[in-house]
Amino acid sequence: MTYRTAERHLGAATDGWNLHDPRHSRLTHAGEDAPNADELTARMTSDRDST
């Protein structure tokens, strides 16, 4: 599936979100929960390595 097709499907299923929105939302919530930048970096690195 191309990026454009994926973005079109996501937009149709989520009332207009684009592929950047879920990532931004996840980072925002992680940043609110992390006590400092080092913890945020560790969390995001851990998430990336598990996929």
N, C-alpha and C positions, 0 to 999 in steps of 0.2 A: 504494500500500500504506500502510495506517495505521501509526502508531508501534506500537500495540498488536500488530498482526499481525506486523510486522517483529520485534518483541521475542519473540513466541511462536515464530516460525520460527528465529531465532537461538538461542533457548534449547533448542529441540529438536535443532538441529544441533551444538551445542557443549557439551552436558552442563550446561546451566543458566545460561550467561552471559546477561547482559542488555545492552542497548545502551550502557550506560555502561562496562562492563568493557573492551572493546577500546580505547577512548579512554584510560581510566585506565592500562592496561597500556602503551600507546604513550608516554604522557607520563612514566611511571615510567622506562622504558628510555631515553628521550631525556634525562631528567634525570640518569641515571647516566652517560651518555656525554658530556654537555655540561660543559665546565670551569667555567662560571659562568652566572649568570642571563641575562646579555645574549646569550650564545650559544644558550641554550635558547629564549629569545624569538625570536631570529632563525630558528632551525630550525622552530619551530612556525608562524611567520608564513609562511615559505617553503613549508611543506607545505600550509597553508591556501590560499595563492595558486595553487598548482599543481593544485588540484582543481576 
